[in-house]
Amino acid sequence: MRDHTKLRAFELADSLAVITYRSTVGFPKAEQFGLVSQMRRAAVSVASNIVEGCSRSTTSEYVRFLEIAYGSARELEYQISLARKLDFLDDCDKWQSLAIETCKVLNGLVRALRKQA
């Protein structure tokens, strides 16, 4: 079994989940069950799928969960830009940068694991 806590991708994903929860607190109440819920689920999905993938016994299963995590990170990246366009956020550069970096690290990890297989 792999230790997810030793992965840079997990560290970034964990930080992404925390910043997502903190940054969505001030969103309009009308978005509590809309965009806020979607963003929080996507952010938690990134870290959760990394953890679940690490528990899988084969590399192909591990990669599959990392790909799901990557998809969720890209989804959140879009949702952050949408929230900015809707004027729910003033400054989200750090949040957006963290989402982008998480995507890059996950993509690199997936590519490296595919080369090994």
C-alpha positions in Angstrom: 0.0 0.0 0.0 1.1 3.5 -0.7 1.2 6.3 1.8 -0.8 9.2 0.5 0.7 11.6 3.1 4.1 11.4 1.4 2.7 12.6 -2.0 3.0 16.2 -3.0 -0.2 15.8 -4.9 -2.0 14.9 -1.7 -0.5 17.9 0.2 -1.7 20.2 -2.6 -5.2 18.6 -2.7 -5.6 18.8 1.0 -4.7 22.5 0.9 -7.1 23.0 -2.0 -9.9 21.5 0.0 -9.2 23.7 3.0 -9.0 26.9 0.9 -12.2 26.0 -0.9 -14.2 25.6 2.3 -12.8 28.9 3.7 -13.2 30.8 0.4 -16.8 29.8 -0.1 -18.1 30.8 3.3 -18.9 34.3 2.0 -20.8 33.3 -1.1 -24.4 34.3 -1.4 -26.8 32.1 0.6 -28.7 31.3 -2.6 -25.6 29.4 -3.8 -25.3 27.3 -0.6 -26.8 24.3 -2.4 -25.6 25.3 -5.8 -22.1 26.4 -6.7 -20.8 26.2 -3.1 -21.8 22.6 -2.8 -20.4 21.7 -6.2 -17.1 23.4 -5.4 -16.7 21.8 -2.0 -17.6 18.3 -3.4 -15.1 18.7 -6.2 -12.3 19.9 -3.8 -12.9 17.0 -1.4 -13.0 14.6 -4.3 -9.5 15.5 -5.4 -7.9 14.5 -2.0 -10.3 11.6 -1.4 -9.5 10.0 -4.7 -5.8 10.3 -4.1 -6.3 8.5 -0.8 -8.5 5.8 -2.2 -6.1 5.3 -5.1 -3.2 4.8 -2.7 -5.1 2.0 -1.1 -5.5 0.0 -4.3 -3.2 -2.9 -5.0 -2.5 -2.4 -8.7 -0.9 0.5 -10.5 -3.7 0.6 -13.1 -6.3 1.1 -10.3 -4.1 3.7 -8.6 -3.8 5.6 -11.9 -7.6 5.4 -12.5 -8.2 7.1 -9.1 -5.6 9.7 -9.8 -7.3 10.5 -13.1 -10.6 11.0 -11.3 -8.8 13.3 -8.9 -7.4 15.2 -11.8 -10.8 15.6 -13.3 -12.2 16.9 -10.1 -9.3 19.4 -9.8 -10.0 20.7 -13.4 -13.7 21.0 -12.5 -12.9 23.1 -9.4 -10.5 25.2 -11.5 -13.4 26.1 -13.8 -15.8 26.7 -10.9 -13.3 29.2 -9.3 -13.2 31.1 -12.6 -17.0 31.0 -12.8 -17.3 32.4 -9.2 -15.0 35.2 -10.2 -17.1 36.0 -13.3 -20.2 36.1 -11.1 -18.5 38.5 -8.7 -18.6 36.1 -5.8 -14.9 36.6 -5.3 -12.6 39.6 -5.4 -9.2 38.0 -5.2 -8.9 34.3 -5.9 -5.5 34.3 -7.5 -3.9 32.1 -4.7 -6.9 29.7 -4.9 -6.7 29.5 -8.7 -3.0 29.0 -8.6 -3.3 26.2 -6.1 -5.9 24.5 -8.3 -3.6 24.8 -11.4 -0.6 23.5 -9.5 -2.6 20.6 -8.2 -3.6 19.7 -11.7 0.0 19.9 -13.0 1.3 17.7 -10.2 -1.4 15.1 -10.6 -0.9 15.0 -14.4 2.8 14.5 -13.9 2.3 11.7 -11.5 -0.1 10.0 -13.8 2.3 10.3 -16.7 5.2 8.9 -14.7 3.2 6.0 -13.5 2.0 5.1 -17.0 5.6 5.1 -18.2 6.5 2.5 -15.5 3.7 0.2 -16.4 
